[in-house]
Amino acid sequence: MIVILALLVGAALGAYKARKRGGNLADMLQYGAVYGMIFGILGLFATIVTHRMMI
């Protein structure tokens, strides 16, 4: 659940940053994809740490 939420937040943040910098649709899609991947990986690590701490 955390991973999916992190992906969505990252994609939205990336698209917002590209739009704020004056980017076109391709820029917003690229920034959204990259930020989504980065935030997804961070969310995955957060999930692993959370599950490890519960054991």
C-alpha positions in Angstrom: 0.0 0.0 0.0 2.8 2.4 0.9 4.5 1.7 -2.4 1.5 2.5 -4.5 0.8 5.7 -2.5 4.5 6.7 -2.9 4.3 6.1 -6.7 1.2 8.3 -7.1 2.6 11.0 -4.9 5.9 11.0 -6.7 4.3 11.1 -10.1 2.1 14.0 -9.1 5.0 15.9 -7.6 7.2 15.3 -10.7 4.4 16.5 -13.1 3.9 19.5 -10.9 7.6 20.4 -10.9 7.8 20.1 -14.7 4.7 22.3 -15.1 6.1 24.8 -12.7 9.3 25.0 -14.8 7.3 25.6 -17.9 7.6 22.1 -19.4 5.3 20.7 -22.0 3.3 17.4 -21.8 6.3 15.2 -22.6 8.3 16.9 -19.8 5.5 16.4 -17.3 5.3 12.7 -18.3 9.0 12.2 -18.0 9.3 14.0 -14.7 6.3 12.1 -13.4 7.7 8.8 -14.4 11.1 9.4 -12.8 9.8 10.8 -9.6 7.3 8.0 -9.4 10.1 5.4 -9.7 12.2 7.2 -7.1 9.4 7.5 -4.6 8.3 3.9 -5.4 11.7 2.6 -4.5 11.8 4.7 -1.3 8.3 3.4 -0.4 9.5 -0.2 -1.0 12.4 0.4 1.4 10.0 2.0 3.9 7.7 -1.1 3.7 10.6 -3.5 4.2 11.9 -1.6 7.2 8.4 -1.4 8.7 7.8 -5.2 8.3 11.3 -5.9 9.7 10.6 -3.9 12.8 7.3 -5.7 13.4 9.0 -9.1 13.7 
